[in-house]
Amino acid sequence: MIGYYIVEFEQNGEDRAAYGEQLLKKLELRLNTKGLTERRFREFRRLYKVYPQLQSSVIQYLDSNTEIRRLVTAKSSDTINPLSTVPCNTVEPWMIPADRLFNRLSSTHLTTISEIDNPVKRAFYEMESMRGCWSARELERQIHSLYYERSGLSQNKEALSALVQQQAAQLQPKDVINTPVTLEFLGLNGRALVTEDDLEQSILDNLQNFLLEMGHGFCFEARQKRILIDGDYYFADLVFYHRILKCHIIVELKIDRFRHEYASQLNMYLNYYKSEVMQHDDNPPVGILLCTEKGDTLVKYATAGLDPNIFVQKYMIELPTEEEIKVFISKEMDMQYWPEKDQTKNGTVCQN
């Protein structure tokens, strides 16, 4: 409401930056109230300009709180109907409904996200904050780690919320392993991927980013782990230990499409770790096979009967497009998290 007042009344709806900055300083001096500073006014104004659709949720909240409503009415003149002049906003399929924003995210979350200029990027962090039950600090960390740009979209953010709530016992490997894996931070392109050694070295050179991309809880243990079987040496590309799943994770890197023999090789490594490496309080090891492409049917047939903890993942060295992100957000809202449809008319939400 303060942001609304500043923009619609003090600035008359105009975006006059120079005048606006002087206005905020004068407001701070005039009000002389702890917590109401020029910086906060700037945040309030930005929040209103980014989220004017919150008007309906704000009005409903005011109507349900008689004390607040009384104070607002007492401070408002008869000619001012708070928030009544805010125009209706077009609602895109990938936009988070206003009531979800108001009821599921704190003001700190919204203030942080409102600093993002790209509306699709904002919607992405809104949804991921809700799905992952992120704290405001975790949200800031994910933004600073370029999570949107990396686009490592986890399969099951509900399980990650359980992780935040210290319910790790309910987690399964599929819940914490991201797919697809985006490795664009390696600075490689298709022609640059000459050998697995090149890919492996690039990952080690960017190990911190790789761990963030893979998901929560990965701890690096070994590269080219030597395995001796019947007098022959085999080498597992990368070995991690997952502190939440409490198991070893073996990652095999390939620079081509999935082939059935890759699954067999990884299955052999897992069986070796079960027999020779796994401790009594460890869970069974997990294998991740990273390929440039995979056919789901071939993967299904090639892994049938093998260790169920084998995951064949596609990795990408290019970012998804903005349109792909829109489709992802829309699909998640429609199919999984908000199955009920908001009452809209012609793509708009209006407050009478």
BADO-217414 format. One record per atom (N, C-alpha, C): residue in three letters; x, y, z. Coordinates in steps of 0.1 Angstrom, whole numbers, padded with zeros to 4 digits, always signed. Layout:
BEGIN
ALAXYZ;...
This chain:
BEGIN
MET+0008-0012+0000;MET+0000+0000+0000;MET+0009+0013+0000;ILE+0020+0012+0007;ILE+0029+0023+0007;ILE+0035+0025-0007;GLY+0038+0015-0014;GLY+0043+0016-0028;GLY+0033+0021-0037;TYR+0020+0017-0035;TYR+0009+0022-0043;TYR+0008+0037-0041;TYR+0008+0041-0028;TYR+0007+0056-0025;TYR+0018+0064-0032;ILE+0030+0059-0031;ILE+0041+0067-0037;ILE+0040+0068-0052;VAL+0037+0057-0059;VAL+0036+0057-0073;VAL+0024+0065-0078;GLU+0012+0061-0073;GLU-0001+0066-0078;GLU-0004+0080-0074;PHE+0000+0084-0062;PHE-0004+0097-0057;PHE+0008+0107-0057;GLU+0019+0103-0051;GLU+0030+0113-0050;GLU+0037+0114-0064;GLN+0037+0104-0072;GLN+0043+0105-0085;GLN+0033+0105-0096;ASN+0020+0105-0093;ASN+0009+0105-0102;ASN+0010+0095-0113;GLY+0015+0083-0109;GLY+0016+0072-0119;GLY+0028+0073-0128;GLU+0036+0083-0127;GLU+0047+0085-0137;GLU+0060+0080-0131;ASP+0069+0075-0140;ASP+0082+0070-0135;ASP+0092+0081-0137;ARG+0091+0091-0128;ARG+0101+0102-0128;ARG+0112+0099-0118;ALA+0122+0093-0123;ALA+0133+0088-0113;ALA+0139+0099-0105;ALA+0143+0110-0111;ALA+0150+0121-0104;ALA+0141+0127-0093;TYR+0128+0130-0097;TYR+0119+0135-0088;TYR+0116+0125-0077;GLY+0115+0112-0081;GLY+0111+0102-0072;GLY+0121+0100-0061;GLU+0134+0101-0064;GLU+0145+0099-0054;GLU+0144+0110-0044;GLN+0142+0122-0048;GLN+0141+0133-0039;GLN+0129+0132-0030;LEU+0118+0126-0036;LEU+0106+0124-0029;LEU+0108+0114-0017;LEU+0115+0103-0020;LEU+0117+0093-0009;LEU+0125+0099+0002;LYS+0135+0107+0000;LYS+0142+0113+0010;LYS+0134+0122+0019;LYS+0125+0130+0012;LYS+0116+0139+0019;LYS+0106+0131+0027;LEU+0101+0120+0022;LEU+0091+0112+0029;LEU+0098+0107+0042;GLU+0110+0102+0042;GLU+0117+0097+0053;GLU+0118+0108+0064;LEU+0122+0120+0060;LEU+0123+0131+0070;LEU+0110+0135+0075;ARG+0099+0135+0067;ARG+0086+0140+0071;ARG+0080+0130+0081;LEU+0081+0117+0078;LEU+0075+0107+0087;LEU+0083+0105+0099;ASN+0096+0105+0098;ASN+0105+0103+0110;ASN+0101+0092+0118;THR+0099+0080+0112;THR+0095+0068+0119;THR+0105+0057+0117;LYS+0108+0050+0128;LYS+0118+0039+0127;LYS+0113+0028+0117;GLY+0122+0024+0108;GLY+0119+0014+0099;GLY+0114+0019+0085;LEU+0110+0032+0085;LEU+0105+0037+0073;LEU+0116+0047+0067;THR+0125+0041+0060;THR+0137+0048+0055;THR+0135+0050+0040;GLU+0144+0058+0034;GLU+0144+0059+0020;GLU+0146+0046+0013;ARG+0155+0037+0018;ARG+0157+0024+0012;ARG+0145+0016+0012;ARG+0137+0016+0023;ARG+0125+0008+0024;ARG+0115+0013+0015;PHE+0114+0026+0014;PHE+0104+0032+0004;PHE+0107+0028-0010;ARG+0120+0027-0013;ARG+0124+0023-0027;ARG+0120+0008-0029;GLU+0121+0000-0019;GLU+0117-0014-0020;GLU+0102-0015-0021;PHE+0095-0007-0014;PHE+0080-0007-0014;PHE+0075-0003-0028;ARG+0081+0007-0034;ARG+0078+0012-0047;ARG+0080+0002-0058;ARG+0092-0005-0057;ARG+0096-0015-0067;ARG+0086-0027-0065;LEU+0083-0031-0053;LEU+0074-0042-0051;LEU+0060-0039-0057;TYR+0055-0027-0056;TYR+0042-0024-0062;TYR+0043-0024-0077;LYS+0054-0018-0083;LYS+0055-0018-0097;LYS+0056-0032-0103;VAL+0063-0041-0096;VAL+0065-0054-0101;VAL+0052-0063-0099;TYR+0046-0061-0088;TYR+0034-0070-0084;TYR+0022-0062-0082;PRO+0017-0054-0091;PRO+0004-0047-0089;PRO-0008-0057-0088;GLN-0006-0069-0093;GLN-0017-0079-0092;GLN-0020-0084-0078;LEU-0011-0080-0069;LEU-0014-0084-0055;LEU-0025-0076-0049;GLN-0031-0066-0056;GLN-0041-0058-0051;GLN-0053-0066-0045;SER-0057-0076-0052;SER-0069-0083-0048;SER-0066-0090-0035;SER-0054-0096-0033;SER-0051-0103-0021;SER-0049-0094-0009;VAL-0044-0082-0012;VAL-0042-0072-0002;VAL-0056-0067+0003;ILE-0065-0064-0006;ILE-0078-0060-0003;ILE-0086-0070+0006;GLN-0085-0083+0002;GLN-0091-0094+0009;GLN-0085-0094+0023;TYR-0072-0092+0024;TYR-0066-0093+0038;TYR-0071-0081+0046;LEU-0072-0069+0040;LEU-0077-0058+0048;LEU-0091-0060+0052;ASP-0100-0065+0043;ASP-0114-0068+0046;ASP-0115-0078+0058;SER-0106-0087+0059;SER-0107-0097+0069;SER-0101-0093+0083;ASN-0094-0081+0083;ASN-0088-0076+0095;ASN-0094-0063+0098;THR-0104-0063+0107;THR-0112-0051+0109;THR-0104-0040+0115;GLU-0094-0043+0123;GLU-0085-0032+0130;GLU-0077-0025+0119;ILE-0071-0033+0110;ILE-0063-0026+0100;ILE-0072-0018+0090;ARG-0084-0024+0087;ARG-0093-0017+0078;ARG-0098-0004+0085;ARG-0100-0004+0098;ARG-0104+0008+0105;ARG-0094+0019+0104;LEU-0081+0015+0106;LEU-0070+0024+0105;LEU-0068+0030+0091;VAL-0069+0021+0081;VAL-0068+0026+0067;VAL-0079+0036+0064;THR-0091+0032+0068;THR-0102+0041+0065;THR-0101+0055+0071;ALA-0096+0054+0084;ALA-0094+0067+0091;ALA-0084+0076+0085;LYS-0074+0070+0079;LYS-0063+0078+0073;LYS-0066+0082+0059;SER-0076+0076+0053;SER-0079+0079+0039;SER-0090+0089+0038;SER-0089+0098+0028;SER-0100+0107+0025;SER-0111+0100+0018;ASP-0123+0107+0018;ASP-0134+0101+0012;ASP-0133+0099-0003;THR-0124+0107-0009;THR-0122+0106-0024;THR-0112+0095-0028;ILE-0105+0089-0018;ILE-0095+0079-0021;ILE-0100+0065-0018;ASN-0101+0057-0027;ASN-0104+0043-0025;ASN-0091+0035-0027;PRO-0084+0031-0016;PRO-0071+0025-0017;PRO-0071+0013-0027;LEU-0061+0014-0036;LEU-0058+0004-0046;LEU-0069+0003-0057;SER-0079+0011-0057;SER-0090+0009-0066;SER-0086+0013-0080;THR-0076+0021-0082;THR-0072+0026-0095;THR-0062+0017-0102;VAL-0058+0006-0095;VAL-0048-0003-0101;VAL-0054-0011-0113;PRO-0049-0010-0125;PRO-0055-0017-0136;PRO-0054-0032-0135;CYS-0063-0039-0142;CYS-0062-0054-0142;CYS-0050-0058-0150;ASN-0045-0069-0147;ASN-0032-0074-0153;ASN-0035-0087-0161;THR-0029-0087-0173;THR-0030-0100-0181;THR-0023-0111-0174;VAL-0029-0122-0173;VAL-0022-0134-0166;VAL-0018-0144-0176;GLU-0005-0146-0177;GLU+0000-0156-0186;GLU-0001-0169-0180;PRO-0001-0180-0188;PRO-0002-0194-0182;PRO+0010-0197-0172;TRP+0022-0191-0174;TRP+0033-0194-0166;TRP+0034-0185-0154;MET+0025-0176-0152;MET+0026-0167-0141;MET+0020-0173-0128;ILE+0026-0171-0117;ILE+0021-0176-0104;ILE+0009-0168-0100;PRO-0003-0174-0097;PRO-0014-0167-0092;PRO-0011-0158-0080;ALA-0017-0146-0080;ALA-0014-0136-0070;ALA-0017-0141-0055;ASP-0028-0149-0054;ASP-0031-0154-0040;ASP-0020-0163-0035;ARG-0014-0171-0044;ARG-0003-0180-0040;ARG+0009-0172-0036;LEU+0012-0161-0043;LEU+0023-0153-0040;LEU+0021-0147-0026;PHE+0009-0142-0024;PHE+0006-0135-0011;PHE+0006-0144+0001;ASN+0001-0156-0001;ASN+0000-0166+0010;ASN+0012-0175+0012;ARG+0020-0177+0002;ARG+0030-0187+0003;ARG+0044-0181+0004;LEU+0046-0168+0000;LEU+0059-0162+0001;LEU+0059-0150+0010;SER+0070-0149+0018;SER+0071-0137+0027;SER+0074-0125+0019;SER+0073-0113+0027;SER+0076-0101+0020;SER+0091-0100+0017;THR+0099-0107+0024;THR+0114-0107+0021;THR+0116-0114+0008;HIS+0109-0126+0006;HIS+0110-0133-0006;HIS+0106-0124-0018;LEU+0095-0118-0017;LEU+0089-0110-0028;LEU+0098-0098-0030;THR+0104-0092-0020;THR+0113-0080-0022;THR+0125-0085-0029;THR+0131-0096-0026;THR+0143-0101-0032;THR+0140-0104-0047;ILE+0129-0111-0050;ILE+0126-0115-0063;ILE+0122-0103-0072;SER+0116-0093-0066;SER+0112-0081-0073;SER+0124-0073-0079;GLU+0136-0076-0074;GLU+0148-0070-0080;GLU+0152-0076-0094;ILE+0146-0087-0098;ILE+0148-0093-0110;ILE+0140-0087-0121;ASP+0146-0083-0132;ASP+0139-0076-0143;ASP+0130-0085-0151;ASN+0136-0097-0154;ASN+0129-0106-0163;ASN+0117-0113-0157;PRO+0105-0111-0162;PRO+0093-0117-0155;PRO+0093-0132-0155;VAL+0098-0138-0165;VAL+0099-0153-0165;VAL+0109-0158-0154;LYS+0120-0151-0153;LYS+0129-0155-0143;LYS+0123-0153-0129;ARG+0116-0142-0127;ARG+0109-0140-0114;ARG+0099-0152-0111;ALA+0091-0156-0121;ALA+0082-0167-0120;ALA+0089-0180-0116;PHE+0101-0182-0122;PHE+0108-0194-0119;PHE+0113-0195-0105;TYR+0118-0184-0100;TYR+0122-0183-0086;TYR+0110-0184-0076;GLU+0099-0178-0080;GLU+0087-0178-0072;GLU+0083-0193-0070;MET+0082-0200-0081;MET+0078-0214-0080;MET+0088-0223-0073;GLU+0101-0221-0076;GLU+0111-0229-0069;GLU+0112-0227-0054;SER+0109-0214-0050;SER+0109-0211-0036;SER+0098-0218-0029;MET+0086-0218-0035;MET+0075-0225-0029;MET+0077-0240-0029;ARG+0082-0246-0040;ARG+0084-0260-0041;ARG+0094-0265-0032;GLY+0105-0258-0030;GLY+0116-0262-0022;GLY+0116-0257-0008;CYS+0105-0249-0004;CYS+0104-0244+0009;CYS+0117-0236+0013;TRP+0121-0228+0003;TRP+0134-0221+0006;TRP+0132-0210+0016;SER+0142-0208+0024;SER+0143-0196+0033;SER+0147-0184+0024;ALA+0145-0172+0029;ALA+0150-0161+0022;ALA+0165-0161+0019;ARG+0172-0166+0028;ARG+0187-0168+0026;ARG+0190-0178+0015;GLU+0183-0189+0015;GLU+0185-0199+0005;GLU+0181-0194-0009;LEU+0170-0186-0009;LEU+0166-0179-0022;LEU+0177-0171-0027;GLU+0183-0162-0019;GLU+0194-0154-0023;GLU+0206-0162-0028;ARG+0209-0173-0021;ARG+0220-0181-0025;ARG+0218-0187-0039;GLN+0205-0192-0041;GLN+0202-0198-0054;GLN+0203-0187-0065;ILE+0198-0175-0063;ILE+0199-0165-0073;ILE+0214-0162-0076;HIS+0222-0160-0066;HIS+0236-0157-0068;HIS+0244-0168-0074;SER+0239-0181-0073;SER+0246-0192-0079;SER+0240-0194-0093;LEU+0232-0185-0098;LEU+0227-0185-0112;LEU+0219-0198-0115;TYR+0210-0201-0105;TYR+0202-0213-0107;TYR+0193-0213-0119;TYR+0187-0202-0121;TYR+0179-0200-0133;TYR+0187-0202-0146;GLU+0198-0196-0146;GLU+0207-0197-0158;GLU+0212-0212-0160;ARG+0215-0218-0149;ARG+0219-0232-0150;ARG+0208-0241-0153;SER+0196-0238-0149;SER+0184-0245-0152;SER+0185-0260-0148;GLY+0191-0263-0137;GLY+0192-0277-0132;GLY+0179-0280-0125;LEU+0169-0284-0132;LEU+0155-0285-0127;LEU+0154-0299-0120;SER+0153-0299-0107;SER+0151-0312-0100;SER+0138-0319-0103;GLN+0138-0332-0102;GLN+0126-0339-0105;GLN+0115-0338-0094;ASN+0120-0337-0082;ASN+0110-0337-0071;ASN+0114-0327-0060;LYS+0109-0315-0061;LYS+0111-0305-0051;LYS+0104-0307-0038;GLU+0093-0316-0039;GLU+0086-0319-0026;GLU+0096-0327-0017;ALA+0104-0335-0023;ALA+0114-0343-0015;ALA+0124-0333-0009;LEU+0128-0323-0017;LEU+0138-0314-0012;LEU+0132-0305-0001;SER+0119-0303-0001;SER+0113-0296+0011;SER+0114-0305+0023;ALA+0113-0318+0021;ALA+0115-0327+0032;ALA+0129-0327+0037;LEU+0139-0325+0028;LEU+0153-0323+0032;LEU+0155-0311+0041;VAL+0148-0300+0037;VAL+0149-0288+0045;VAL+0144-0290+0059;GLN+0134-0298+0060;GLN+0127-0301+0073;GLN+0134-0313+0080;GLN+0146-0317+0076;GLN+0153-0327+0082;GLN+0146-0341+0082;GLN+0139-0344+0071;GLN+0133-0357+0070;GLN+0140-0365+0059;ALA+0153-0366+0060;ALA+0161-0372+0050;ALA+0158-0386+0048;ALA+0153-0393+0058;ALA+0150-0407+0057;ALA+0140-0410+0046;GLN+0132-0401+0043;GLN+0122-0403+0032;GLN+0127-0401+0018;LEU+0139-0396+0017;LEU+0145-0393+0004;LEU+0149-0405-0004;GLN+0147-0405-0017;GLN+0152-0415-0026;GLN+0162-0409-0035;PRO+0171-0417-0041;PRO+0181-0411-0050;PRO+0174-0402-0061;LYS+0163-0407-0067;LYS+0157-0400-0078;LYS+0152-0386-0073;ASP+0150-0384-0060;ASP+0145-0371-0055;ASP+0156-0360-0055;VAL+0168-0364-0054;VAL+0179-0354-0052;VAL+0188-0353-0064;ILE+0186-0361-0074;ILE+0195-0361-0086;ILE+0188-0352-0097;ASN+0194-0342-0101;ASN+0188-0333-0111;ASN+0188-0339-0125;THR+0178-0336-0133;THR+0178-0340-0147;THR+0170-0330-0155;PRO+0174-0326-0166;PRO+0187-0329-0172;PRO+0198-0321-0164;VAL+0211-0325-0166;VAL+0222-0319-0160;VAL+0227-0308-0170;THR+0228-0296-0166;THR+0233-0285-0175;THR+0247-0282-0171;LEU+0256-0283-0181;LEU+0270-0281-0179;LEU+0276-0270-0187;GLU+0267-0259-0190;GLU+0271-0249-0198;GLU+0282-0240-0192;PHE+0284-0241-0179;PHE+0295-0234-0172;PHE+0309-0239-0176;LEU+0309-0251-0182;LEU+0323-0256-0186;LEU+0329-0249-0198;GLY+0321-0241-0205;GLY+0326-0233-0216;GLY+0329-0242-0228;LEU+0322-0253-0229;LEU+0324-0263-0240;LEU+0313-0262-0250;ASN+0315-0266-0263;ASN+0305-0268-0272;ASN+0306-0282-0278;GLY+0297-0286-0287;GLY+0297-0300-0292;GLY+0310-0304-0298;ARG+0316-0295-0306;ARG+0329-0298-0313;ARG+0340-0299-0303;ALA+0339-0293-0291;ALA+0350-0293-0282;ALA+0351-0306-0274;LEU+0340-0313-0273;LEU+0340-0326-0266;LEU+0346-0337-0274;VAL+0359-0337-0273;VAL+0367-0347-0281;VAL+0368-0360-0274;THR+0371-0360-0261;THR+0372-0372-0253;THR+0366-0371-0239;GLU+0363-0382-0233;GLU+0358-0382-0219;GLU+0368-0375-0210;ASP+0381-0377-0213;ASP+0391-0370-0204;ASP+0390-0355-0205;ASP+0387-0349-0217;ASP+0385-0335-0218;ASP+0373-0331-0209;LEU+0362-0338-0210;LEU+0350-0335-0202;LEU+0353-0336-0187;GLU+0359-0347-0184;GLU+0362-0349-0170;GLU+0371-0338-0164;GLN+0381-0334-0171;GLN+0390-0324-0167;GLN+0383-0311-0165;SER+0374-0308-0175;SER+0366-0295-0174;SER+0357-0295-0162;ILE+0352-0307-0159;ILE+0343-0308-0147;ILE+0351-0305-0134;LEU+0363-0311-0133;LEU+0372-0309-0122;LEU+0376-0295-0120;ASP+0379-0288-0132;ASP+0383-0274-0131;ASP+0371-0265-0127;ASN+0359-0270-0128;ASN+0347-0263-0124;ASN+0339-0271-0114;LEU+0346-0277-0104;LEU+0340-0287-0095;LEU+0329-0281-0087;GLN+0331-0269-0082;GLN+0321-0263-0073;GLN+0308-0261-0081;ASN+0309-0256-0093;ASN+0297-0254-0101;ASN+0290-0267-0104;PHE+0298-0277-0107;PHE+0293-0291-0110;PHE+0285-0296-0098;LEU+0291-0295-0086;LEU+0284-0300-0074;LEU+0271-0292-0072;LEU+0270-0279-0074;LEU+0258-0272-0073;LEU+0248-0277-0083;GLU+0252-0280-0095;GLU+0243-0284-0106;GLU+0238-0298-0103;MET+0246-0307-0097;MET+0241-0321-0095;MET+0231-0321-0084;GLY+0231-0312-0074;GLY+0221-0312-0064;GLY+0227-0311-0050;HIS+0218-0312-0040;HIS+0222-0311-0026;HIS+0230-0323-0021;GLY+0241-0321-0013;GLY+0247-0332-0006;GLY+0258-0339-0012;PHE+0263-0336-0024;PHE+0273-0343-0031;PHE+0287-0338-0025;CYS+0295-0348-0022;CYS+0309-0346-0017;CYS+0319-0353-0026;PHE+0329-0346-0032;PHE+0338-0352-0041;PHE+0347-0362-0034;GLU+0350-0374-0040;GLU+0358-0383-0033;GLU+0370-0387-0042;ALA+0368-0391-0055;ALA+0379-0396-0063;ALA+0376-0394-0078;ARG+0387-0393-0085;ARG+0387-0392-0100;ARG+0394-0405-0105;GLN+0389-0411-0116;GLN+0395-0423-0122;GLN+0398-0433-0111;LYS+0388-0436-0103;LYS+0389-0446-0092;LYS+0393-0460-0097;ARG+0404-0465-0093;ARG+0409-0477-0099;ARG+0402-0489-0092;ILE+0397-0498-0100;ILE+0390-0510-0095;ILE+0396-0522-0101;LEU+0401-0532-0092;LEU+0408-0544-0097;LEU+0398-0556-0096;ILE+0396-0562-0108;ILE+0387-0573-0108;ILE+0393-0584-0117;ASP+0396-0596-0111;ASP+0402-0607-0118;ASP+0415-0603-0125;GLY+0423-0595-0119;GLY+0436-0591-0124;GLY+0436-0580-0134;ASP+0424-0575-0137;ASP+0422-0564-0147;ASP+0418-0551-0139;TYR+0423-0540-0144;TYR+0420-0527-0138;TYR+0409-0520-0146;TYR+0399-0515-0139;TYR+0389-0507-0145;TYR+0389-0493-0137;PHE+0384-0483-0144;PHE+0385-0470-0138;PHE+0371-0463-0139;ALA+0365-0460-0127;ALA+0353-0452-0126;ALA+0357-0437-0127;ASP+0349-0430-0136;ASP+0353-0416-0139;ASP+0353-0407-0127;LEU+0342-0406-0120;LEU+0341-0397-0108;LEU+0334-0404-0097;VAL+0338-0403-0085;VAL+0332-0409-0073;VAL+0329-0399-0063;PHE+0316-0398-0058;PHE+0312-0389-0048;PHE+0306-0397-0036;TYR+0305-0390-0025;TYR+0297-0396-0014;TYR+0286-0386-0011;HIS+0274-0391-0010;HIS+0263-0382-0007;HIS+0259-0383+0008;ARG+0261-0371+0014;ARG+0260-0371+0029;ARG+0245-0372+0033;ILE+0235-0370+0025;ILE+0221-0371+0029;ILE+0217-0385+0026;LEU+0220-0391+0014;LEU+0216-0404+0011;LEU+0225-0414+0018;LYS+0237-0410+0022;LYS+0246-0419+0029;LYS+0250-0430+0020;CYS+0255-0427+0009;CYS+0260-0437-0001;CYS+0270-0431-0011;HIS+0277-0440-0017;HIS+0286-0436-0028;HIS+0278-0434-0041;ILE+0282-0424-0048;ILE+0276-0421-0061;ILE+0287-0422-0072;ILE+0286-0431-0081;ILE+0296-0432-0092;ILE+0291-0426-0105;VAL+0298-0417-0110;VAL+0294-0409-0122;VAL+0303-0413-0134;GLU+0297-0418-0145;GLU+0304-0422-0157;GLU+0300-0411-0168;LEU+0310-0407-0175;LEU+0309-0396-0184;LEU+0310-0402-0198;LYS+0301-0399-0207;LYS+0302-0403-0221;LYS+0299-0391-0230;ILE+0306-0391-0242;ILE+0305-0380-0251;ILE+0296-0383-0263;ASP+0288-0393-0262;ASP+0278-0397-0272;ASP+0265-0402-0267;ARG+0257-0407-0275;ARG+0244-0412-0271;ARG+0245-0424-0262;PHE+0235-0427-0254;PHE+0235-0438-0246;PHE+0236-0451-0254;ARG+0244-0460-0249;ARG+0245-0474-0255;ARG+0244-0484-0244;HIS+0238-0495-0247;HIS+0234-0505-0237;HIS+0246-0510-0229;GLU+0258-0511-0235;GLU+0270-0516-0228;GLU+0274-0506-0217;TYR+0271-0493-0218;TYR+0274-0483-0208;TYR+0267-0487-0195;ALA+0254-0491-0195;ALA+0247-0495-0183;ALA+0253-0507-0177;SER+0257-0517-0185;SER+0263-0529-0180;SER+0276-0526-0172;GLN+0284-0517-0178;GLN+0297-0513-0171;GLN+0294-0507-0158;LEU+0285-0497-0158;LEU+0282-0490-0145;LEU+0276-0500-0135;ASN+0268-0510-0139;ASN+0262-0519-0130;ASN+0273-0528-0124;MET+0284-0531-0131;MET+0295-0538-0126;MET+0302-0530-0115;TYR+0304-0517-0117;TYR+0310-0508-0107;TYR+0301-0508-0094;LEU+0288-0507-0095;LEU+0280-0507-0084;LEU+0281-0520-0076;ASN+0281-0531-0083;ASN+0282-0544-0076;ASN+0295-0545-0069;TYR+0306-0540-0075;TYR+0319-0540-0068;TYR+0318-0532-0055;TYR+0312-0520-0056;TYR+0312-0512-0044;TYR+0303-0518-0033;LYS+0293-0525-0037;LYS+0284-0532-0027;LYS+0292-0542-0019;SER+0301-0549-0027;SER+0308-0560-0021;SER+0321-0556-0014;GLU+0328-0546-0019;GLU+0342-0543-0015;GLU+0343-0530-0007;VAL+0334-0521-0009;VAL+0336-0507-0004;VAL+0326-0503+0006;MET+0313-0507+0004;MET+0302-0502+0012;MET+0304-0507+0026;GLN+0302-0497+0036;GLN+0302-0500+0050;GLN+0289-0504+0055;HIS+0289-0510+0067;HIS+0276-0516+0073;HIS+0265-0505+0075;ASP+0269-0493+0077;ASP+0259-0482+0079;ASP+0256-0474+0066;ASP+0262-0478+0055;ASP+0260-0472+0042;ASP+0247-0477+0035;ASN+0241-0469+0027;ASN+0231-0474+0018;ASN+0237-0478+0005;PRO+0231-0486-0003;PRO+0236-0491-0016;PRO+0241-0480-0025;PRO+0251-0482-0032;PRO+0257-0471-0041;PRO+0247-0468-0052;VAL+0249-0456-0058;VAL+0241-0451-0069;VAL+0250-0448-0081;GLY+0245-0451-0093;GLY+0253-0449-0105;GLY+0246-0439-0114;ILE+0253-0429-0118;ILE+0248-0419-0128;ILE+0256-0419-0141;LEU+0249-0422-0152;LEU+0255-0422-0165;LEU+0251-0410-0172;LEU+0261-0401-0175;LEU+0258-0388-0182;LEU+0262-0390-0197;CYS+0251-0388-0205;CYS+0253-0389-0220;CYS+0247-0377-0227;THR+0252-0375-0239;THR+0247-0363-0246;THR+0232-0365-0251;GLU+0228-0377-0253;GLU+0214-0380-0257;GLU+0211-0394-0252;LYS+0198-0396-0251;LYS+0193-0409-0246;LYS+0179-0412-0252;GLY+0177-0425-0256;GLY+0164-0429-0260;GLY+0157-0436-0249;ASP+0146-0431-0244;ASP+0139-0437-0232;ASP+0136-0452-0234;THR+0133-0456-0245;THR+0129-0470-0247;THR+0142-0479-0246;LEU+0153-0474-0252;LEU+0165-0482-0251;LEU+0170-0482-0237;VAL+0169-0471-0230;VAL+0173-0471-0216;VAL+0165-0481-0208;LYS+0152-0481-0210;LYS+0143-0490-0203;LYS+0147-0504-0205;TYR+0149-0508-0217;TYR+0153-0522-0220;TYR+0167-0526-0215;ALA+0176-0516-0216;ALA+0190-0519-0213;ALA+0192-0520-0197;THR+0184-0513-0190;THR+0186-0512-0175;THR+0176-0522-0168;ALA+0167-0528-0175;ALA+0157-0537-0169;ALA+0165-0549-0163;GLY+0163-0552-0151;GLY+0170-0563-0144;GLY+0183-0559-0138;LEU+0188-0547-0140;LEU+0200-0542-0135;LEU+0197-0536-0121;ASP+0208-0530-0115;ASP+0206-0523-0102;ASP+0196-0512-0104;PRO+0186-0511-0095;PRO+0176-0500-0097;PRO+0181-0486-0094;ASN+0193-0486-0089;ASN+0199-0473-0086;ASN+0208-0467-0097;ILE+0206-0472-0109;ILE+0213-0467-0121;ILE+0204-0456-0127;PHE+0210-0444-0129;PHE+0202-0433-0135;PHE+0210-0429-0148;VAL+0203-0429-0159;VAL+0209-0424-0172;VAL+0204-0410-0174;GLN+0213-0401-0174;GLN+0209-0387-0175;GLN+0215-0380-0187;LYS+0207-0372-0193;LYS+0212-0363-0204;LYS+0218-0351-0199;TYR+0230-0347-0204;TYR+0235-0334-0200;TYR+0235-0325-0212;MET+0234-0312-0208;MET+0233-0301-0219;MET+0244-0292-0217;ILE+0250-0287-0227;ILE+0260-0276-0227;ILE+0255-0263-0232;GLU+0241-0262-0234;GLU+0235-0250-0238;GLU+0223-0248-0229;LEU+0220-0235-0226;LEU+0208-0232-0217;LEU+0195-0234-0224;PRO+0185-0239-0216;PRO+0171-0239-0222;PRO+0167-0225-0226;THR+0158-0224-0236;THR+0153-0211-0240;THR+0143-0206-0230;GLU+0140-0193-0231;GLU+0130-0187-0222;GLU+0116-0194-0224;GLU+0113-0198-0237;GLU+0101-0204-0240;GLU+0100-0218-0233;GLU+0111-0225-0232;GLU+0111-0238-0225;GLU+0109-0236-0210;ILE+0114-0226-0205;ILE+0112-0223-0190;ILE+0097-0220-0188;LYS+0091-0212-0197;LYS+0077-0209-0196;LYS+0068-0222-0196;VAL+0072-0231-0205;VAL+0064-0244-0207;VAL+0066-0252-0194;PHE+0078-0252-0188;PHE+0081-0260-0176;PHE+0072-0254-0165;ILE+0072-0241-0163;ILE+0065-0235-0152;ILE+0050-0238-0153;SER+0045-0236-0165;SER+0030-0239-0168;SER+0027-0253-0165;LYS+0035-0262-0170;LYS+0032-0276-0168;LYS+0032-0280-0153;GLU+0042-0275-0145;GLU+0042-0278-0131;GLU+0030-0273-0124;MET+0026-0260-0127;MET+0014-0255-0121;MET+0002-0262-0124;ASP+0000-0266-0137;ASP-0012-0273-0141;ASP-0013-0287-0136;MET-0002-0295-0136;MET-0003-0309-0134;MET+0000-0314-0120;GLN+0008-0305-0112;GLN+0013-0311-0100;GLN+0009-0303-0088;TYR+0011-0290-0088;TYR+0010-0282-0076;TYR-0002-0274-0075;TRP-0008-0269-0086;TRP-0020-0261-0084;TRP-0030-0267-0094;PRO-0036-0279-0092;PRO-0045-0285-0102;PRO-0058-0277-0103;GLU-0062-0270-0093;GLU-0074-0263-0094;GLU-0071-0250-0102;LYS-0081-0246-0110;LYS-0079-0235-0119;LYS-0084-0222-0112;ASP-0077-0211-0113;ASP-0082-0199-0108;ASP-0093-0194-0117;GLN-0103-0187-0111;GLN-0114-0182-0118;GLN-0109-0169-0126;THR-0107-0171-0139;THR-0103-0160-0147;THR-0112-0158-0159;LYS-0112-0146-0165;LYS-0120-0143-0176;LYS-0112-0136-0186;ASN-0111-0143-0198;ASN-0103-0137-0209;ASN-0089-0135-0206;GLY-0083-0143-0197;GLY-0069-0142-0194;GLY-0066-0131-0184;THR-0076-0125-0178;THR-0073-0113-0169;THR-0079-0116-0155;VAL-0074-0110-0145;VAL-0079-0111-0132;VAL-0082-0097-0127;CYS-0094-0094-0124;CYS-0099-0080-0121;CYS-0104-0080-0107;GLN-0103-0068-0101;GLN-0108-0066-0088;GLN-0119-0055-0089;ASN-0131-0058-0086;ASN-0142-0049-0088;ASN-0141-0038-0077;
